Amino acid sequence: MSIQYTLAFVCLVIEVIAFVLLSLPFGHKQKAQAINFVSTSPAFKPVRTLIMVVGFLILILFFDALNRAVLNPPSKVDLQGQPFTEHAVNSKKFFAQRNLYLTGSTLLMFYATTQYYSLMLFHLRTKAELEAKLKVQQRATEGTPKREGVARSAEAEAVTTIVGGSPARRGEEIELEGLRKRS
């Protein structure tokens, strides 16, 4: 295997390890701290740039392997006059297909890992924004007079209506369950 494809294989192994580490069920705080550290640390900025460059280079290797395996497959005419022509053609086809599968699976894992990482980062940032908004809302409602308490209870009732249905409907469901049990 040439050095490019050896490095592609090493990248594949690293991406699999990174994906497994992202997928492990760590606690929310530990995972959030690790992801925030990687996404905001200036020390990891060159690493993130290097990962993107390596991904682009593997994409180039994929197109090269695709060209060799599918568009320009080796033929017996290219190797006439050499001993073991059949064996040489088959080995070249095998190596071309192997390189195609290797770079393709590396690209797939690269895409899956980056998308999973960005999804987790989006989830953590959205959750942090929601918690910040809830804290602001709680601070605002702590100092409100009692008249606004009626409005807050109306909002709470609207939320329960959206989440669990209206109180009248819940009463009807309880009556229906009681009738079903009696019959």
Number of C-alpha atoms within 10 A of each C-alpha: 10 8 8 13 18 13 14 25 18 13 21 20 14 15 21 17 13 16 18 12 12 17 13 9 9 11 8 10 9 10 18 17 12 12 18 14 13 15 16 10 10 10 11 13 13 10 12 13 11 12 15 14 12 16 19 13 14 23 16 13 20 23 15 16 23 20 14 19 20 13 10 10 14 18 15 14 9 10 14 11 9 10 9 10 16 13 11 16 17 14 13 16 18 13 15 21 18 16 26 23 15 21 27 20 16 25 21 13 20 24 14 15 20 16 12 15 18 14 12 16 16 12 13 18 14 12 12 12 12 12 12 12 12 12 12 11 11 11 11 10 13 8 8 11 9 9 8 11 12 11 11 14 11 12 12 12 15 14 13 13 15 10 9 11 13 15 12 10 12 13 11 12 12 12 12 12 11 11 10 9 8 7 5
